[in-house]
């Protein structure tokens, strides 16, 4: 997948002029790339535009104009993108009630190891995750994952954790978007 380059990133004043149109475009892409699994899990599969948007919004919110800081944001967010044959994804564990969230994040420490994509040939591709996002007592509510289906077409996104055990069948639009990302 094409990484975001410095030439594409606008300074805060320049970005303001195109922000609303770009935002609408990216939010439409995110709608297709957002996959809910079970009651609490939302997978957002990242692409070039979603990452560029995150970079631009961070630079805007923090009013970053220093070149080394801009390059740092680009490098940090580019890590969300998959390489050829790989899908990058942000997993959001969405639990509104703080007490319940705390309880489940502690109980689900092994959750990242139970996440997968199932391909059209019914192979389960496990998530690759950063173990730094799993603490001694609980997991984070946001995870950055990679899936490596290679040239296989994704069909489902799922979780085999006993507390969740759910799958979502991808729509044709979602399959097309993810297949484009594998190139």
Secondary structure, DSSP 8 states (H G I E B T S, - for coil): -----GGG---HHHHHHHHHHHHHHHHHHHHHHEEEETTTEEEEE--HHHHHHHHHHHHHHHT---HHHHHHHHHHHHTTS--TT-EEEEEEE---SHHHHHHHHHHTTTGGGGEEEEETT--EEEEEE-GGGB-SS-B-SEEEEEE--TT--EEEEEE--TTT-EEEE--HHHHHHHHHHT-
